[in-house]
Every structure is written in structure tokens, then in C-alpha cells.
Amino acid sequence: MIKEGDLLWTPSADWVANANVTAFMNWLRATRKLEFADYGELWRWSVTDLESFWGALWDYFSIESSSAPTSVLGSREMPGAQWFPGAKLNYAQHVLRQERAGSDALLYLSENAPLTAMAWEELAGQVRILATQLRRLGVKPGDRVLAYLPNIPQAIIALLATTSIGAVWASCSPDFGSHGVLDRVTQLAPKVLFCVDGYRYGGKAFDRRNEVGEIIGSLDSIEHVIHLPYLDPHSPAPAGERVRSWDSLLDHPPVPADSFEFEQLPFDHPLWILFSSGTTGLPKAIVHGHGGILLEMHKLLAFHMDIHPGERSFFFTTTGWMMWNVVASSLLVGACPVLYDGNPAYPTPDVLWKMAQDCGAAFFGASPTYVDIMSKAGIVPGDRYDLSKLRAIMPAGSPVSPECTAWFYDNVKKDLWIATGSGGTDCCTGFVGGVPTLPVYAGEIQAASLGVAAAAFNDRGEAVVDEVGELVITAPLPSMPVGFWNDPGRVRYREAYFEDFPGVWRHGDFFRINARGGCFVLGRSDATLNRQGVRIGTAEIYRALAALDEIEDALIVNLDLPHNQFFMPLFVKLRAGVELDAELEKRINTLLRKEYTPRHVPDRIIAVPSIPATLTGKKMEVPVRKILMGIALEKAVNRNAMANPQALDFFIHYANTQHDYSLS
């Protein structure tokens, strides 16, 4: 039985010597006369001498700026830190400087198209043409460009073309309904819309022409629609003078690299806008800057994902999740990203492992949910496929259990670096993550990331070790948001991150650091189970339940009731053919009591048809708790932010008819 903290892997001397972070430490020794005995010392320097660390990254990655910065950090106040004042640069320019004749820029695969390579000449050439055409259409720096595109090369081309001219990118994947899109982008008043006619998922075609029509009809700001017939190459474009086809726009003479001008922009000029989940209100429009993302992505990809030039790297994502922006940014370090559009388990559950073999992937990323699918399907990728080039796997998106970590070593290969990461859309990076020079322990994230002053704070605002606290960041990061769109005075921004601990970023996750610096992200702190003064992370419950084959998914909440009472129901989605009988209930309760404490045992177990989840697959614990506490539905949840809005119906009915607890 695997236990939290069990040693699973130790890097060899060659592995350590070849790591990008080792090369950086050698460079610091040679050029800065800085000597660090290990990663821990390097990290402590990176969060205490911010100017030296981030200034070193600027030089190490040869950041190009048409106007030199006057300093590294003009002001370190949070919020409002001023990074590299005076600098002028462009994110897309740094991507396209990786252009190499005769080499692949990216590979892509979909449910109905084989693995295909796109050469750098094609990708960079299309970026320059599209950017030139956007300028001709009157798109200027600061204009917003909206994409309703799947994870395909055209999405990356559109991103780079948009940002190369200083326009601001925003993306929603086409699995979003029109209301979900409009909730996010109406406030942005986008000038341009890139869209498809539909997409395929799980072997089914999803026509999105009606949704596109509703989006266009609801956004008066849109002046240009660029239509890509993706589902059906012969499908007609939406009607209207402002509509152009992708192919017609790209039908233009080549634009030579030496004659194309990238817009030179201040460090904090908006690059792209990402959106919070919006489960309890309209999604927050989180603005990131060119310079902050440029530096952060170099650091994340090189040091914490250890991606080397020319390597094929993959992470399963859609264009609606921040990990798509990370995948696109892997071009910055000379990697060759692999794009996949479709169901990760179609037409067979192991389709992504075959892809990893066929493309020779060195880096593979997916959510722990995907690992659970593999485990329960009995898939052993290491026996089926040649994964000899695979060096690293990154599970991210939700807490990773010890069993999940161990699964890779038992089923993929023994010599493998598991670079578990956790961060957020808010800063578009990982706060804690992989370090290729450190051992891997079961269920443990290796360390806090360089430059990230991560700590666990107790209720008194004190940093604690080996105790569960709030995940906080005590020093500024260049990729912290420039702000929220349409947030005068940064009122919502301050409320979101700086209200509880002034001057300190509170992320909203439960967090623990052990004595050796290992990290554990234990679920959203606003979904805490507080029983008799003891705080329980929901991830602990879900980890234990994963051992029961009868349970497909689960959600648990705790209700704080009048007169110091509480009620903690556990909702379970059972596998087909399984009934929630007394024997199964007993096994669940016994398991939770044995694995943790009696406080982890729910007051009642209830079978449900499905578990409510966001569009990015996160369980909606807080909205469910609000519904059960009698809060009006429209104030408790935004159905447009859900992957399965009908899943709420059971909880609404239960709240209105239950006799398990009283709110009076």
C-alpha cells in the first residue's frame, strides 16, 4: 500500500547534470559569482533578492527590449508592483525568433485527422500574413480579439498574430455555449471574432453555427468575423459584410521576416485575458501583460517542466484553460508542442499514449482524472507503447494522490520524473511544481517554484510548517495580473486576493509545506470542511474514495447551521449497476475513518445522477453548499459556467424537500 511521502524516484547524476536548472546555476556561478549548494538555497535567493533573480532571468533568456528598462523593480508593493519600468517588448516576437528553416514548429492530431507536422516556415509565415491583414482591417494595439476555436494550429497562429500587433487575445473553447461565452466577453467589447462552424468530440459532431450567430448578434463591437470551416470544409460562413473566411485572409503574398514589425509595447501592456470559472457570478476577466508572461513562461517551461529545445511536449487541454496558453508558450523555449483536439479516451482509452509514442514525446501532461480513467480501464501504457523518449509527466488541474503518483511508475516506466504542479489562471503559472534535480515522493509536489514566495498562513497570518493553512504569496511576481478588465481603482482585484492579508496574495487554496519543502495543495479553502474546529480539505475525502471501484465521482460539503450545529453530506455518483446499500455505506465510512479520522465520516451518503462541474472539470462544492443553505439559485451559481448544468437539478430538489437538517 503506497503511503504519502514514500520515495518513488531519485534523479541520477546524469539527469541532474543535464537539467536546465543546473545549467542556470552554473551560469549564475560563472557570470554572477553566486554559488548555491542545492535547489533550496537557489529558491531562497530567488524570493529574497527579487531584483537580482528576475534581472538574472532577463539576461539568461536574452529578453529583447527595444527600450531598456530603468530598473528591475520600480515598486514592490502588492498589488501594483512595477516590473522593468521603461522596457518595450513583444511576446510574439520572442516566439518567432525561434523560427528555424526545415524544422517542425508543432504537431497536431484530432479525432478525424492523423498526426501531422507544421513546419516553422508555415507557422511563422501565416502569423506574419495574418498580423498584416489584421492591421489592414484597422486592428490597433489594445483592441480585443476573441477566439472561439478548438486546440488546433490556427488558434496558435491567431494568438501570435494578434499579440504581435499589440491587440489583446481572449479565448473560449467551442464547447462553451453562447451564454458562457457572452458572460465572459461582453465586458471586453471585442473588435474581431475568430470562429469555427463546430467540432468533434467522442466521435460526435457538434454544430456551433447557431452559437456563433448568437455571439455575433449580441456583440455590437465586432467589426470583423474570421470564419474557419473546421467541422465541415464546405460549410458556408455566417452571412454579413464583416465576415471573411480564414483562407481568404491568408491568401496574401508572403511577408518577409526582416520586413515585419512587431509592435513594441510597455512591459505591462495587456497580452491576453483569461477568465475565472465564474461559478458564483460573472467570470473575472484577468489581464496579463506581455513582459510578465514572457519571463514567467521562460522560467516555468525551462526550470519546472525542464523542456529542452527540439523536444516534443504535450499537455491535454482545450483553448478555454490556462494550460493551453502554457502549451502555446512552449514555443518560446524552442520546444515542439503537440496539439490534440478531441476526447482523450476516443476512439480507445489509450489514444494519447499512442500519440506520445508516435511523436516521440519527452513531456506529457494531463489531469489526475485522466489517470483515474486509465487505472480503472486497466491500461498499462508502458507495456503497449515505446515510450523510451518520455522523460517527464506533469499531472495538474486537481490534487494528486500518492496512488496517482505511483501509478506512473507502475504502469508507464520506472525512470520517470513526475513533475506535479499547481498554480492558477490568476497568474497563468505554477506556484509549486516540479524540480528535476529533486527526488519524487508519493502525493507530494516537489517544491515551491523559483521566484514564488509561497507559504502556508494560519488564521493569524503566520507562516506554518507541517500544518494546513492558506496558500499565500508574500512577494510580487511579474505575472500577477495587470488587473481585471473594467475594474476602476482595482477594487475587485484587491477584494479577490488581498482582503484577508493586506499586502499578501491569498490564493484560496488549502496548503501545507513539510519540513523538507515538499508541498501539498489540498483543495479550495472556500470549500473547507470545518468540523468541530478542525479544517478538512475535500481532497482528502476524494483521495480515499478513489480506492472504491463502485464510486465514479463524489462531492462533499459541510453546512454550518444555527445553534452551532453542522451537517456534512457526501454525494456519490455510482458506477452503472451499483446501488448505494447499507454494505457500501459501511465500507465508505469505515474507509474514511481508517484512512483519516472520525471527523471525515459524513453525516449522510446520498447517490446522485451526476456531480456538478465547471467547464474546466472542477467540482462545484461552493455553489452546492450555497444551494443547500437556501441561497437563491441565481446568487449561488452561474449555470453558464457549468459543463453539465442539469447536474444541479438533483441538489435543488434535495434542498427543497430534505428533512436531514434545519436552517432555523
C-alpha positions in Angstrom: 0.0 0.0 0.0 1.5 3.3 -1.1 1.8 6.0 1.6 2.1 9.7 1.4 5.8 10.6 1.4 7.1 7.3 0.1 10.2 7.8 -2.0 9.4 6.9 -5.7 12.3 8.2 -7.8 15.7 9.8 -7.4 17.3 11.6 -10.3 20.6 10.1 -11.5 23.8 12.2 -11.6 23.4 12.5 -15.4 19.8 13.6 -15.0 20.9 16.4 -12.6 23.8 17.4 -14.8 21.5 17.7 -17.9 18.7 19.7 -16.2 18.0 23.2 -17.3 18.0 24.5 -13.7 21.6 23.1 -13.3 22.7 25.0 -16.4 21.2 28.1 -14.8 23.0 27.6 -11.5 26.3 27.1 -13.5 25.6 30.3 -15.3 25.0 32.2 -12.1 28.3 30.9 -10.7 30.2 31.9 -13.9 28.5 35.3 -14.5 27.2 36.5 -11.1 29.7 34.7 -8.7 26.7 33.2 -7.0 27.1 29.7 -5.5 24.1 27.6 -4.4 24.6 24.2 -2.8 21.1 23.0 -3.8 17.7 23.9 -5.1 16.6 25.1 -1.6 19.3 27.7 -1.5 18.5 28.8 -5.0 14.9 29.2 -4.2 15.5 31.2 -1.0 17.7 33.6 -3.0 15.0 33.9 -5.7 12.3 35.1 -3.3 14.5 37.3 -1.1 16.6 39.2 -3.7 13.9 39.8 -6.3 15.8 42.3 -8.4 18.8 40.0 -8.7 16.8 36.9 -9.6 14.4 38.4 -12.1 17.2 40.5 -13.6 19.3 37.4 -14.0 16.4 35.7 -15.8 16.1 38.7 -18.2 19.8 38.2 -19.1 19.9 34.4 -19.1 17.0 34.1 -21.5 18.2 37.1 -23.6 15.0 39.1 -23.4 14.9 41.6 -26.2 13.7 45.1 -25.5 13.7 48.0 -27.9 13.7 50.3 -25.0 15.9 49.4 -22.0 14.3 49.1 -18.5 15.4 51.7 -16.0 15.3 49.1 -13.2 14.1 45.6 -12.5 11.5 46.5 -9.8 10.4 50.1 -9.6 8.0 49.4 -6.7 7.4 46.1 -4.9 4.1 47.0 -3.4 1.3 44.4 -3.8 -0.9 44.9 -5.6 0.8 47.3 -8.0 4.4 46.2 -8.3 6.2 47.9 -11.2 8.4 45.5 -13.1 11.0 46.6 -15.6 9.7 50.1 -16.0 10.6 51.7 -19.3 11.0 48.4 -21.1 9.3 47.9 -24.5 9.0 44.4 -26.0 6.7 41.9 -27.6 5.8 38.4 -26.5 5.1 37.1 -30.1 8.5 38.5 -31.2 10.2 36.2 -28.8 8.2 33.2 -30.1 9.0 33.8 -33.7 12.7 34.3 -33.0 12.7 30.5 -32.6 11.9 30.1 -36.3 14.2 27.6 -37.9 14.1 26.6 -41.5 13.5 22.9 -42.1 12.3 22.1 -38.6 8.8 21.4 -37.1 7.2 24.2 -35.2 4.4 22.0 -33.8 2.4 18.7 -34.4 -1.3 18.2 -34.2 -3.8 15.4 -34.1 -7.6 15.2 -33.9 -10.3 12.6 -33.9 -10.6 12.7 -37.6 -7.1 13.7 -38.7 -3.8 11.9 -38.3 -0.7 13.2 -36.5 0.6 16.0 -38.8 3.6 18.3 -38.5 3.5 22.1 -39.3 6.9 23.5 -40.3 8.2 26.7 -38.9 8.1 28.4 -42.3 4.4 27.7 -42.5 3.5 28.7 -38.9 5.6 31.9 -38.9 4.7 32.8 -42.4 1.0 32.6 -41.6 1.4 34.6 -38.4 3.1 37.5 -40.4 0.4 37.4 -43.1 -2.5 37.3 -40.6 -1.0 40.1 -38.5 -0.5 42.2 -41.6 -4.1 41.6 -42.6 -5.4 42.4 -39.1 -3.5 45.7 -39.3 -5.1 46.4 -42.7 -8.5 45.8 -41.2 -7.8 48.5 -38.6 -6.9 46.4 -35.6 -4.8 48.5 -33.3 -2.8 48.0 -30.0 -5.3 47.5 -27.2 -8.2 46.2 -29.4 -9.6 42.9 -28.1 -9.7 39.8 -30.3 -11.9 36.9 -29.4 -11.3 33.4 -30.4 -13.9 30.6 -30.5 -11.5 27.9 -31.7 -10.5 24.4 -30.8 -7.0 23.3 -29.9 -5.6 23.4 -33.5 -2.7 25.2 -35.2 -4.9 28.1 -36.4 -5.6 29.0 -32.8 -1.9 29.4 -32.1 -1.4 31.3 -35.4 -4.2 33.7 -34.5 -2.9 34.2 -30.9 0.6 35.1 -32.2 -0.7 37.4 -35.0 -3.0 39.2 -32.5 -0.3 39.7 -29.9 2.4 40.6 -32.4 0.5 43.8 -33.3 -0.4 44.7 -29.7 -4.0 43.6 -29.8 -5.4 41.7 -26.8 -6.2 38.0 -27.0 -9.2 36.3 -25.3 -10.3 32.7 -26.0 -13.3 30.4 -25.3 -13.2 26.8 -26.5 -16.2 25.9 -28.7 -17.6 23.5 -26.0 -18.7 26.7 -24.3 -22.3 27.6 -25.1 -23.1 31.1 -26.3 -24.2 32.3 -22.9 -21.0 31.0 -21.3 -19.0 33.0 -24.0 -21.1 36.1 -23.6 -20.8 36.1 -19.8 -17.0 36.3 -20.3 -16.5 38.6 -23.3 -19.4 41.1 -23.4 -17.4 43.3 -21.0 -14.4 43.2 -23.3 -16.2 44.7 -26.4 -14.1 42.6 -28.8 -13.4 44.0 -32.3 -12.6 40.7 -34.0 -14.0 37.2 -33.7 -12.2 34.1 -34.9 -14.7 31.2 -35.0 -15.4 27.7 -36.3 -18.6 26.1 -37.5 -18.2 23.2 -35.0 -16.0 20.5 -33.6 -15.9 16.7 -32.9 -15.7 15.1 -29.5 -16.1 11.4 -28.7 -17.0 10.6 -32.3 -19.9 13.1 -32.4 -20.2 16.2 -34.4 -21.2 19.4 -32.5 -22.5 22.1 -34.8 -21.8 25.6 -33.4 -23.2 27.8 -36.2 -26.2 28.8 -34.1 -23.9 29.7 -31.1 -21.7 31.7 -33.4 -24.7 33.6 -34.7 -25.9 34.4 -31.2 -22.4 35.6 -30.2 -22.2 37.9 -33.3 -25.7 39.1 -32.8 -25.0 40.0 -29.2 -21.7 41.8 -29.6 -22.2 45.2 -31.4 -18.5 45.8 -31.0 -17.5 43.1 -33.5 -16.3 44.7 -36.8 -14.7 41.6 -38.4 -15.6 37.9 -38.2 -13.0 35.4 -39.5 -14.6 32.1 -40.1 -12.8 28.7 -40.3 -14.9 25.8 -41.6 -13.5 23.1 -39.3 -16.3 20.6 -38.8 -17.3 20.7 -42.5 -14.9 22.2 -45.0 -17.9 23.1 -47.2 -20.0 24.8 -44.6 -20.9 28.4 -45.5 -19.6 31.3 -43.5 -22.1 33.4 -41.4 -23.9 36.0 -43.5 -22.7 39.6 -43.5 -20.3 42.0 -45.0 -18.0 41.9 -42.0 -17.4 38.1 -42.4 -14.3 36.7 -44.1 -13.0 33.2 -44.4 -9.7 32.2 -42.9 -8.4 31.1 -46.3 -9.3 34.3 -48.0 -7.5 36.3 -45.3 -4.4 34.1 -45.6 -4.4 34.5 -49.4 -1.7 37.1 -49.4 1.9 37.3 -50.6 4.5 36.2 -48.1 5.6 38.8 -45.6 9.4 38.5 -45.1 10.6 38.2 -41.5 13.1 41.1 -41.9 10.3 43.5 -43.0 7.7 42.6 -40.4 7.5 45.0 -37.5 6.4 43.7 -34.1 4.5 46.3 -32.0 6.8 47.4 -29.2 4.8 47.6 -26.0 5.3 48.5 -22.3 6.1 45.6 -20.0 2.5 45.6 -18.6 0.7 46.1 -21.9 -2.2 43.6 -22.0 -1.2 40.4 -23.7 -4.2 38.2 -23.1 -7.3 37.9 -20.9 -8.1 34.7 -19.0 -11.3 34.1 -17.2 -12.0 32.7 -13.7 -14.5 29.8 -13.6 -17.4 32.2 -12.8 -19.2 29.5 -10.7 -20.9 32.0 -8.4 -21.1 35.1 -10.6 -19.8 36.6 -13.8 -16.3 35.3 -14.5 -13.5 37.7 -13.7 -11.6 38.9 -16.8 -8.0 38.6 -15.7 -5.5 40.7 -17.7 -1.9 39.5 -18.1 1.0 41.6 -19.5 3.5 40.9 -22.3 6.6 41.1 -20.1 5.3 39.3 -17.1 4.1 36.3 -19.1 7.2 36.3 -21.2 9.5 36.0 -18.2 7.3 33.6 -16.3 6.8 31.2 -19.2 10.6 31.0 -19.8 11.1 30.2 -16.1 8.2 27.7 -15.8 8.9 25.8 -19.1 12.7 25.7 -18.7 13.2 25.1 -15.0 10.0 23.4 -13.7 9.0 21.5 -16.8 12.6 21.0 -17.9 11.7 21.2 -21.6 14.7 21.3 -23.9 14.8 22.8 -27.5 13.5 20.4 -30.1 11.7 18.2 -27.7 8.1 17.3 -28.3 5.8 18.3 -25.4 2.2 17.6 -24.8 -0.5 18.6 -22.3 -4.1 17.7 -22.8 -6.1 20.9 -22.7 -8.7 23.0 -24.5 -8.3 26.6 -25.6 -10.5 27.6 -22.6 -7.9 26.6 -19.9 -4.7 28.4 -19.0 -2.7 25.3 -19.8 -3.4 26.0 -23.5 -1.5 29.3 -23.1 1.3 27.4 -21.5 1.4 24.9 -24.4 1.5 27.7 -26.9 4.2 29.4 -24.9 6.4 26.3 -25.1 7.5 27.7 -28.5 9.4 30.3 -26.5 12.0 27.8 -25.4 12.3 26.0 -28.7 10.0 23.1 -27.9 7.7 21.5 -30.4 4.2 21.4 -28.8 1.8 18.6 -29.7 -1.8 19.7 -30.0 -4.8 17.3 -29.6 -8.4 18.2 -30.4 -10.9 15.7 -29.2 -11.9 13.2 -26.4 -8.7 11.9 -24.7 -10.3 8.5 -24.5 -11.6 8.2 -28.0 -11.6 6.0 -30.1 -9.7 4.0 -27.5 -8.8 4.9 -23.9 -5.1 4.9 -24.7 -5.2 7.1 -27.8 -2.9 9.7 -26.1 -0.3 7.2 -25.2 -0.2 6.0 -28.9 0.2 9.7 -29.8 3.1 10.0 -27.3 4.8 7.0 -28.9 4.3 8.2 -32.5 5.5 11.7 -31.9 8.3 10.8 -29.5 7.0 13.0 -26.7 9.5 13.8 -24.0 6.9 15.6 -21.8 3.3 14.5 -21.2 0.7 16.3 -19.2 -2.8 15.5 -18.1 -5.2 15.8 -15.2 -5.4 13.2 -12.4 -8.9 12.4 -13.7 -7.3 11.1 -16.8 -5.0 8.8 -14.8 -8.1 7.5 -13.0 -9.7 6.6 -16.3 -6.5 4.8 -17.3 -6.3 3.0 -14.0 -9.9 1.8 -14.0 -9.7 0.7 -17.6 -6.6 -1.4 -16.8 -4.4 0.5 -19.3 -0.7 -0.1 -18.9 1.0 2.3 -21.4 4.5 1.0 -20.7 3.6 -2.5 -21.9 1.8 -1.3 -25.1 3.9 1.5 -26.4 7.5 2.6 -27.0 7.8 5.5 -24.6 11.6 5.5 -24.5 11.8 9.2 -25.2 9.4 10.1 -22.5 11.3 11.8 -19.6 8.6 13.7 -17.7 5.0 13.7 -16.8 3.0 16.6 -15.3 -0.2 15.8 -13.5 -2.1 19.1 -12.9 -5.6 20.5 -12.5 -6.6 19.0 -9.2 -4.8 17.4 -6.2 -2.6 14.4 -7.0 -2.8 11.5 -4.6 0.0 9.2 -3.7 -1.7 6.4 -5.7 -1.8 8.7 -8.7 1.9 9.4 -8.5 2.8 5.8 -8.0 0.6 4.7 -11.0 3.0 6.3 -13.5 6.0 4.3 -12.1 4.0 1.1 -12.0 2.4 1.5 -15.5 4.5 3.8 -17.6 8.2 3.4 -16.7 10.4 3.4 -13.7 12.9 6.1 -14.7 10.5 9.0 -14.9 10.3 12.4 -13.4 6.7 13.2 -12.1 6.6 17.0 -12.1 3.3 17.5 -10.3 2.3 21.2 -10.5 -0.3 23.5 -9.0 -1.0 27.2 -9.7 -3.8 29.1 -11.3 -5.3 31.0 -14.1 -4.8 34.1 -11.9 -1.1 34.3 -12.6 -1.1 31.8 -15.5 1.7 29.7 -14.0 2.5 27.2 -11.3 3.2 28.4 -7.7 4.5 25.0 -6.7 5.8 22.3 -9.1 8.4 20.0 -10.4 12.2 20.3 -9.8 14.2 17.8 -12.0 17.1 17.7 -9.5 15.0 16.6 -6.5 13.5 13.2 -5.6 9.9 12.4 -6.1 7.8 11.4 -3.1 4.3 9.9 -3.3 1.5 12.5 -3.2 3.9 15.4 -2.8 4.7 18.4 -5.0 8.4 18.7 -5.0 8.9 22.4 -4.1 7.8 26.0 -4.4 8.7 27.4 -7.8 11.6 29.8 -8.3 10.6 33.4 -7.5 7.4 32.3 -5.8 7.4 33.2 -2.1 4.7 30.6 -1.3 3.8 29.9 2.3 1.0 28.4 4.4 -0.6 31.0 6.6 -2.7 30.2 9.7 -5.6 32.4 10.7 -3.2 34.8 12.5 -1.2 35.4 9.3 1.7 33.4 10.5 3.7 31.0 8.2 3.4 27.4 9.4 5.2 24.2 8.5 3.5 20.7 8.6 0.2 22.4 9.3 -2.7 23.1 6.9 -3.1 26.8 6.1 -4.0 29.2 3.4 -1.8 29.3 0.3 -0.3 32.8 0.1 2.4 34.5 -1.9 4.3 37.1 0.1 6.4 38.7 -2.6 5.3 40.0 -6.0 5.5 38.1 -9.3 5.9 39.7 -12.7 2.9 37.5 -14.0 0.5 38.7 -11.3 -2.4 40.2 -13.2 -2.1 43.7 -14.6 -5.6 43.9 -13.2 -9.2 42.8 -14.0 -10.8 44.3 -17.2 -13.2 47.1 -16.4 -12.3 47.3 -12.7 -11.8 51.0 -11.9 -9.5 51.5 -8.9 -8.7 47.8 -8.8 -11.5 47.3 -6.3 -12.4 43.8 -7.4 -8.8 42.8 -7.8 -8.0 43.8 -4.2 -11.1 42.1 -2.9 -10.2 38.9 -4.7 -6.6 38.4 -3.5 -5.6 41.0 -0.8 -8.5 41.5 1.5 -7.6 38.8 4.1 -3.9 39.5 4.4 -3.1 43.1 3.3 0.0 43.2 1.1 0.0 39.4 0.7 -1.7 37.4 -2.1 -4.2 34.9 -0.8 -4.9 32.3 -3.5 -7.8 30.5 -2.0 -6.3 27.0 -1.7 -5.6 25.0 1.4 -1.9 24.4 1.5 0.8 22.5 3.5 4.6 22.6 3.4 6.6 19.9 5.1 10.0 20.2 6.7 11.9 19.3 3.5 10.0 21.8 1.4 7.5 19.4 -0.2 4.1 20.9 -0.9 0.5 19.8 -0.8 -2.4 21.7 -2.3 -5.5 20.3 -0.6 -8.4 21.9 -2.4 -10.2 25.2 -2.4 -10.2 26.8 1.1 -13.6 28.3 0.4 -14.9 24.7 0.2 -13.5 23.8 3.6 -15.0 21.1 5.7 -14.8 22.6 9.2 -15.9 20.1 11.8 -15.6 20.9 15.5 -12.9 23.4 14.7 -10.8 21.0 12.6 -10.4 22.0 9.0 -10.5 19.2 6.4 -9.5 19.5 2.8 -12.0 17.9 0.4 -9.1 16.4 -1.5 -8.6 14.0 1.4 -12.1 12.6 1.1 -11.8 12.2 -2.7 -8.4 10.5 -2.4 -9.8 7.9 -0.1 -12.9 7.3 -2.2 -10.8 6.7 -5.3 -9.9 3.3 -3.9 -13.6 2.2 -4.2 -14.4 0.9 -7.7 -18.1 1.4 -7.1 -17.7 5.2 -6.9 -17.3 7.1 -10.2 -17.2 10.6 -8.7 -18.1 12.4 -5.5 -18.7 15.8 -3.9 -18.7 16.6 -0.2 -19.8 19.8 1.6 -20.2 20.9 5.2 -23.1 23.1 6.2 -22.7 25.4 9.2 -26.1 25.5 10.8 -27.8 27.6 13.5 -27.2 26.7 17.2 -23.6 25.6 16.5 -24.8 22.6 14.5 -23.4 21.3 11.2 -24.3 18.7 8.6 -21.9 17.1 6.2 -23.4 15.1 3.3 -21.4 13.1 0.9 -22.8 12.9 -2.7 -21.6 10.0 -4.8 -22.1 9.1 -8.4 -22.0 5.3 -8.6 -20.9 3.2 -11.5 -23.7 1.7 -13.7 -25.4 -1.2 -12.0 -24.2 -0.3 -8.5 -26.7 0.5 -5.7 -26.0 2.5 -2.5 -26.9 -0.1 0.0 -26.1 -0.4 3.7 -23.0 -2.6 3.0 -21.5 0.0 0.6 -22.2 2.9 3.0 -20.5 1.0 5.8 -17.4 0.4 3.6 -17.3 4.1 2.7 -17.5 5.2 6.4 -15.0 2.6 7.6 -12.6 3.6 4.9 -12.7 7.3 5.8 -12.4 6.6 9.5 -9.5 4.3 8.9 -7.6 6.5 6.4 -8.2 9.7 8.3 -10.3 10.4 11.4 -13.9 10.0 12.6 -14.4 13.7 11.6 -14.0 12.7 8.0 -17.1 10.4 8.1 -20.1 12.1 6.5 -23.4 12.5 8.3 -25.2 11.1 5.3 -24.3 9.5 2.0 -26.5 10.3 -1.0 -26.4 8.8 -4.5 -26.8 11.4 -7.3 -27.0 11.1 -11.1 -24.0 13.4 -11.7 -21.6 15.7 -10.0 -21.8 19.4 -10.9 -18.6 20.6 -12.6 -17.2 23.7 -14.2 -16.3 23.9 -17.9 -12.8 23.0 -16.9 -13.9 20.0 -14.9 -13.6 21.3 -11.3 -16.2 20.1 -8.7 -18.6 22.9 -7.8 -18.5 22.5 -4.0 -19.2 26.1 -3.1 -22.3 26.6 -5.3 -23.7 23.3 -4.0 -23.1 24.4 -0.4 -24.9 27.7 -1.1 -27.9 26.0 -2.7 -28.2 23.6 0.3 -28.0 26.7 2.6 -31.0 28.2 1.0 -29.3 30.9 -1.1 -31.3 31.8 -4.2 -30.1 29.9 -7.3 -29.2 33.0 -9.3 -26.9 34.1 -6.4 -25.4 30.7 -5.8 -24.3 29.7 -9.2 -23.9 30.7 -12.8 -25.2 27.8 -14.9 -23.4 29.1 -18.0 -20.1 28.3 -16.3 -21.0 24.7 -16.0 -20.1 21.7 -18.1 -23.3 19.9 -17.0 -26.0 22.4 -15.8 -28.6 19.7 -15.4 -26.5 18.2 -12.6 -27.8 20.9 -10.3 -31.4 19.8 -10.6 -30.9 17.0 -8.0 -29.4 19.3 -5.5 -32.1 22.0 -5.9 -34.8 19.3 -5.4 -33.0 17.9 -2.4 -32.6 21.3 -0.8 -36.3 21.9 -1.2 -37.5 18.5 0.1 -34.9 17.3 2.6 -35.5 16.6 6.3 -31.9 16.0 7.2 -31.1 19.4 8.6 -32.8 22.7 9.6 -31.8 26.2 8.7 -33.8 27.8 11.5 
